[in-house]
Amino acid sequence: MSETYDGGPAFPVLERGANGLELTCTGISQRALFAAILMHSEAVTCGVPGEACDALVKASADAGTDVIEHMAMNAVQGADALLAALSAPKP
């Protein structure tokens, strides 16, 4: 199984090391940041009664997951799609 591309650090930091400036790759990855933003969007959508919320609850039930788990899966899939689009060749 191949490792999932995480986009690298969302907030890289240059630090002075023994060999000059070095990029520090600690903290949240771009993938995790994008997923968190998309998860927030899902939570806002489901927090407002209406068709979008009903569709999310139905999709969750159809998939056999609880709503929060389904929102998280959607967010990670969206983050992966965003990373793929950002690395796609420009027309």
Accessible surface in RSA format (square Angstrom, percent):
REM  Atomic radii and reference values for relative SASA: ProtOr
REM  Chains: A
REM  Algorithm: Lee & Richards
REM  Probe-radius: 1.40
REM  Slices: 20
REM RES _ NUM      All-atoms   Total-Side   Main-Chain    Non-polar    All polar
REM                ABS   REL    ABS   REL    ABS   REL    ABS   REL    ABS   REL
RES MET A   1   243.88 126.3 152.35 100.8  91.53 217.9 129.51 110.1 114.37 151.5
RES SER A   2   101.20  85.5  76.62 102.3  24.58  56.6  52.68 112.2  48.52  68.0
RES GLU A   3   168.82  96.9 136.32 103.1  32.51  77.4  58.74 113.6 110.08  89.9
RES THR A   4    70.75  50.3  51.66  52.4  19.09  45.5  27.56  37.0  43.19  65.3
RES TYR A   5   143.82  67.1 130.99  74.5  12.83  33.4 103.65  77.9  40.18  49.5
RES ASP A   6    62.48  43.8  60.96  60.7   1.52   3.6  14.83  34.9  47.65  47.5
RES GLY A   7     8.77  10.8   0.00   N/A   8.77  10.8   0.42   1.2   8.35  18.7
RES GLY A   8    23.77  29.3   0.00   N/A  23.77  29.3  22.67  62.2   1.10   2.5
RES PRO A   9    28.82  21.0  22.14  20.2   6.69  24.3  25.24  20.8   3.58  22.3
RES ALA A  10    20.70  19.0   0.34   0.5  20.36  46.3   1.15   1.6  19.56  51.8
RES PHE A  11   133.65  66.9 122.40  75.8  11.25  29.3 126.47  76.7   7.18  20.6
RES PRO A  12    69.55  50.7  47.43  43.2  22.12  80.4  47.49  39.2  22.06 137.1
RES VAL A  13    76.07  50.1  72.50  65.6   3.57   8.6  76.07  66.1   0.00   0.0
RES LEU A  14   115.81  64.5  90.62  64.8  25.20  63.3  90.62  63.6  25.20  67.8
RES GLU A  15    90.87  52.2  86.23  65.2   4.64  11.1  29.28  56.6  61.59  50.3
RES ARG A  16   191.70  80.5 158.73  80.9  32.98  78.5  65.17  89.1 126.53  76.7
RES GLY A  17    29.75  36.7   0.00   N/A  29.75  36.7  20.28  55.6   9.48  21.2
RES ALA A  18   111.47 102.5  60.93  94.0  50.54 115.0  74.52 104.9  36.95  97.9
RES ASN A  19   136.04  93.8 101.44  98.0  34.60  83.3  32.34  77.8 103.71 100.2
RES GLY A  20    28.62  35.3   0.00   N/A  28.62  35.3  24.77  68.0   3.85   8.6
RES LEU A  21   105.40  58.7  75.94  54.3  29.46  74.1  75.94  53.3  29.46  79.3
RES GLU A  22    78.52  45.1  73.75  55.8   4.76  11.3  33.88  65.5  44.64  36.4
RES LEU A  23   100.67  56.1  74.82  53.5  25.85  65.0  74.82  52.5  25.85  69.6
RES THR A  24    31.15  22.2  25.08  25.4   6.07  14.5  25.05  33.6   6.10   9.2
RES CYS A  25    85.70  64.8  55.21  61.6  30.50  71.7  27.12  68.7  58.58  63.2
RES THR A  26   102.08  72.6  88.14  89.4  13.93  33.2  70.96  95.3  31.11  47.0
RES GLY A  27    73.70  90.9   0.00   N/A  73.70  90.9  39.99 109.7  33.71  75.5
RES ILE A  28    75.41  42.9  60.22  44.9  15.19  36.6  68.45  49.3   6.96  18.9
RES SER A  29    21.69  18.3  17.93  23.9   3.76   8.7  12.31  26.2   9.38  13.1
RES GLN A  30    54.06  30.2  54.06  39.5   0.00   0.0   7.10  15.1  46.96  35.6
RES ARG A  31    60.33  25.3  60.33  30.8   0.00   0.0   7.86  10.7  52.47  31.8
RES ALA A  32    43.60  40.1  34.00  52.5   9.61  21.9  40.28  56.7   3.32   8.8
RES LEU A  33    45.02  25.1  45.02  32.2   0.00   0.0  45.02  31.6   0.00   0.0
RES PHE A  34    36.20  18.1  35.00  21.7   1.20   3.1  36.05  21.9   0.16   0.4
RES ALA A  35    13.47  12.4  12.94  20.0   0.53   1.2  13.30  18.7   0.17   0.4
RES ALA A  36    54.37  50.0  40.95  63.2  13.42  30.5  48.31  68.0   6.06  16.1
RES ILE A  37    99.10  56.4  95.17  70.9   3.93   9.5  98.76  71.1   0.33   0.9
RES LEU A  38    60.96  33.9  60.15  43.0   0.81   2.0  60.15  42.2   0.81   2.2
RES MET A  39    50.85  26.3  50.85  33.7   0.00   0.0  49.36  42.0   1.49   2.0
RES HIS A  40   121.60  66.5 116.94  81.3   4.66  11.9  81.55  84.0  40.05  46.6
RES SER A  41    55.19  46.6  49.74  66.4   5.45  12.6  30.79  65.6  24.40  34.2
RES GLU A  42    38.46  22.1  36.27  27.4   2.19   5.2  10.53  20.4  27.94  22.8
RES ALA A  43    45.79  42.1  36.62  56.5   9.17  20.9  38.39  54.1   7.40  19.6
RES VAL A  44    82.28  54.1  75.62  68.5   6.66  16.0  81.62  70.9   0.66   1.8
RES THR A  45    55.70  39.6  47.02  47.7   8.69  20.7  28.39  38.1  27.31  41.3
RES CYS A  46    28.64  21.7  16.86  18.8  11.79  27.7   4.70  11.9  23.95  25.8
RES GLY A  47    60.08  74.1   0.00   N/A  60.08  74.1  32.94  90.4  27.14  60.8
RES VAL A  48    95.62  62.9  93.05  84.2   2.57   6.2  93.56  81.3   2.05   5.6
RES PRO A  49   122.64  89.4 101.19  92.2  21.45  78.0 105.29  86.9  17.36 107.9
RES GLY A  50    35.23  43.5   0.00   N/A  35.23  43.5  32.15  88.2   3.09   6.9
RES GLU A  51   157.52  90.4 146.93 111.2  10.59  25.2  61.62 119.2  95.90  78.3
RES ALA A  52    58.47  53.8  43.55  67.2  14.92  33.9  51.61  72.7   6.87  18.2
RES CYS A  53    16.75  12.7  16.59  18.5   0.16   0.4   0.00   0.0  16.75  18.1
RES ASP A  54    93.19  65.3  87.21  86.8   5.98  14.1  29.16  68.6  64.03  63.9
RES ALA A  55    61.90  56.9  50.18  77.4  11.71  26.6  57.67  81.2   4.23  11.2
RES LEU A  56    15.84   8.8  11.23   8.0   4.61  11.6  15.28  10.7   0.56   1.5
RES VAL A  57    69.05  45.4  68.21  61.8   0.84   2.0  68.21  59.3   0.84   2.3
RES LYS A  58   129.69  63.3 124.99  76.7   4.70  11.2 101.96  91.8  27.73  29.5
RES ALA A  59    42.21  38.8  33.99  52.5   8.22  18.7  39.45  55.6   2.75   7.3
RES SER A  60     1.88   1.6   1.88   2.5   0.00   0.0   0.53   1.1   1.35   1.9
RES ALA A  61    73.11  67.2  47.16  72.8  25.94  59.0  55.45  78.1  17.66  46.8
RES ASP A  62   103.19  72.3  65.15  64.8  38.04  90.0  33.22  78.2  69.97  69.8
RES ALA A  63    57.27  52.7  21.62  33.4  35.65  81.1  33.20  46.8  24.08  63.8
RES GLY A  64    69.94  86.3   0.00   N/A  69.94  86.3  36.42  99.9  33.53  75.1
RES THR A  65    27.02  19.2  13.86  14.1  13.16  31.4  18.72  25.1   8.30  12.5
RES ASP A  66    91.85  64.3  79.29  78.9  12.56  29.7  44.34 104.4  47.51  47.4
RES VAL A  67    41.90  27.6  39.14  35.4   2.76   6.7  39.14  34.0   2.76   7.5
RES ILE A  68   109.09  62.1 108.92  81.1   0.18   0.4 108.92  78.4   0.18   0.5
RES GLU A  69    87.71  50.4  81.80  61.9   5.90  14.1  31.89  61.7  55.81  45.6
RES HIS A  70    20.66  11.3  20.66  14.4   0.00   0.0  15.08  15.5   5.58   6.5
RES MET A  71     7.07   3.7   7.07   4.7   0.00   0.0   6.66   5.7   0.41   0.5
RES ALA A  72    38.82  35.7  37.37  57.7   1.45   3.3  38.77  54.6   0.05   0.1
RES MET A  73    74.97  38.8  70.01  46.3   4.95  11.8  45.78  38.9  29.19  38.7
RES ASN A  74    46.25  31.9  36.93  35.7   9.31  22.4  11.16  26.9  35.09  33.9
RES ALA A  75     2.44   2.2   1.56   2.4   0.87   2.0   2.44   3.4   0.00   0.0
RES VAL A  76    56.82  37.4  56.82  51.4   0.00   0.0  56.82  49.4   0.00   0.0
RES GLN A  77   122.01  68.2 114.87  83.9   7.15  17.0  39.64  84.4  82.38  62.5
RES GLY A  78    25.21  31.1   0.00   N/A  25.21  31.1  21.51  59.0   3.70   8.3
RES ALA A  79     0.00   0.0   0.00   0.0   0.00   0.0   0.00   0.0   0.00   0.0
RES ASP A  80    51.05  35.8  44.82  44.6   6.22  14.7  26.25  61.8  24.79  24.7
RES ALA A  81    63.02  57.9  51.05  78.8  11.97  27.2  58.58  82.5   4.45  11.8
RES LEU A  82    71.24  39.7  67.26  48.1   3.98  10.0  70.77  49.7   0.47   1.3
RES LEU A  83     9.69   5.4   8.06   5.8   1.62   4.1   8.32   5.8   1.36   3.7
RES ALA A  84    61.74  56.8  49.81  76.9  11.94  27.2  56.88  80.1   4.86  12.9
RES ALA A  85    62.00  57.0  45.67  70.5  16.33  37.1  52.33  73.7   9.67  25.6
RES LEU A  86   100.22  55.8  82.52  59.0  17.70  44.5  83.35  58.5  16.87  45.4
RES SER A  87    84.96  71.8  51.01  68.1  33.95  78.2  42.75  91.0  42.21  59.1
RES ALA A  88    45.63  42.0  36.44  56.2   9.18  20.9  41.31  58.2   4.32  11.4
RES PRO A  89   128.01  93.3 101.19  92.2  26.83  97.5 113.01  93.3  15.00  93.2
RES LYS A  90   154.21  75.2 127.47  78.2  26.75  63.7 112.82 101.6  41.39  44.1
RES PRO A  91   177.48 129.4 103.86  94.7  73.62 267.6 144.68 119.5  32.80 203.9
END  Absolute sums over single chains surface
CHAIN  1 A     6501.2       5060.7       1440.5       4273.8       2227.4
END  Absolute sums over all chains
TOTAL          6501.2       5060.7       1440.5       4273.8       2227.4
